[in-house]
């Protein structure tokens, strides 16, 4: 089973929107998901800070800035 992580930061409206979408999609599909604050870790901030929200599937970058619902659903079904 896959696991989704939303790389986010406080005060990011696009991140809030992505979390709502990921929650809805993952809950529908029964896929575990979590949120990680990029500003809590210097390495995460360096890697993802300019692209938040970033969606990871199994620790691998799937997309950033917005959730592409159909693409995410396809990836989670594989």
Phi, psi and omega in degrees: 000144179281164172224134183251138174234134174258117175276121191222180171207155178299142176078010181261106182297319178297325178294316178301316179297317180296320179298318178300315181293314180297317178304311183298311183293312182294320178297320177299319185269355181071032182259129177292146181212162179208171177239138177232131181276115182296334183280355179276351184214126183300322180293317178296318179298319180294321184280320189242352189304327182273355186241002186301145359283144175243133179258124176249139171243119182054037177082002181249134181300126179256323181183172180211164180074323177204157180273124173265098191305307183296322178295318178295316178300316179300314181297323182283342177278342181277000000 
